[in-house]
Amino acid sequence: MLEHKIDKNKFVDFCNGDVKGEDTETLNHFDEHTRYQFTRMLYAYGTGITGQNPFANDEEVEITADIDSATHTSFYVNGQKAFTAITGMSYLPSEIQTFGTIQQPFKTRGYKLYDPGTNSITIGVGSRFNLGNGYSMTVQEVFVWGEGYGNGSKADDERCNMIIGGLNTLIHFADQQYFSSMTDPYTDYILDFLASQGVDTSREFVINGTHCELVNGKISEVGNDYVVPSSIQQKAVKRYKESMSQLLNGGTWYRWS
């Protein structure tokens, strides 16, 4: 009986954990992180989390990866994109405080009318809106204040509550203080309110300088794959890049997870 011998190359040894990245000149130190993402992909497929398993037929499978950016790596199985792995960031306590506190003063002040050229509007402290039927709301320092309760029906009062709640979360989100998901319970009311101000939400729109879009019917920040506001996330990515550069130049590495 002939014994079938598999010749493993250095990358296979590396993926299997037999060698470390610094043990071979053919691998740079960033491969430690790539291996981590790669093994997580194999786990996801093997456990059926993805609903498919290209390895089930015991056939040869080609897996490739493209490094899209410092934080994004796209994986392909037999030439078909499988998923994009996004590296988690570490945030400073002061940054977490910025987006992690529910009650905090709004950053934006005043009101600027809708600009059709940029599809943008500014809504901040001091802005006041007439909702009709005796209802109105004013943006104060920390929250949106409503007036006119009892002038209409119970349904009218509830609608006023939802518009006020929606505007409160929208401003905090646009001021880079809330996750976009905070607006989800109020999406329909927010969209109706923005439409009344002239904002076209069928395309990219700008609120208080934050570029927004509708994704699966929800308000999101354009180009932001993280739930953390982009102004904070970009600072964390900058620190991450600097740390990775120092580790690579210094010839040392450890896994980020």
Buried (B, 14 or more C-beta within 10 A) or exposed (E): EEEEEEEEEBBEBBBEEEBBBEEBEEBEBBBBBBBBBBEBBEEBBEEEEEEEEBBEEEEEEEBEBEEEEBBEBBBBBEEEEBBBBBBEBEBEEEBEEBBBEEEBEBBBEEBEEBEEEEBBBBBBBBBEBEBEEBBBBBBBEBBBEBBBEEEBEEEBBEBBBBBBBBBBBBBBBBBBBBBBEBBEEBBEBBBBBBEEEEBEBEEBBBBBEBBBBBEEEEBBBEEBEBBBBBBBBBBBBEBBEEEBEEBEEEEEBEEBE
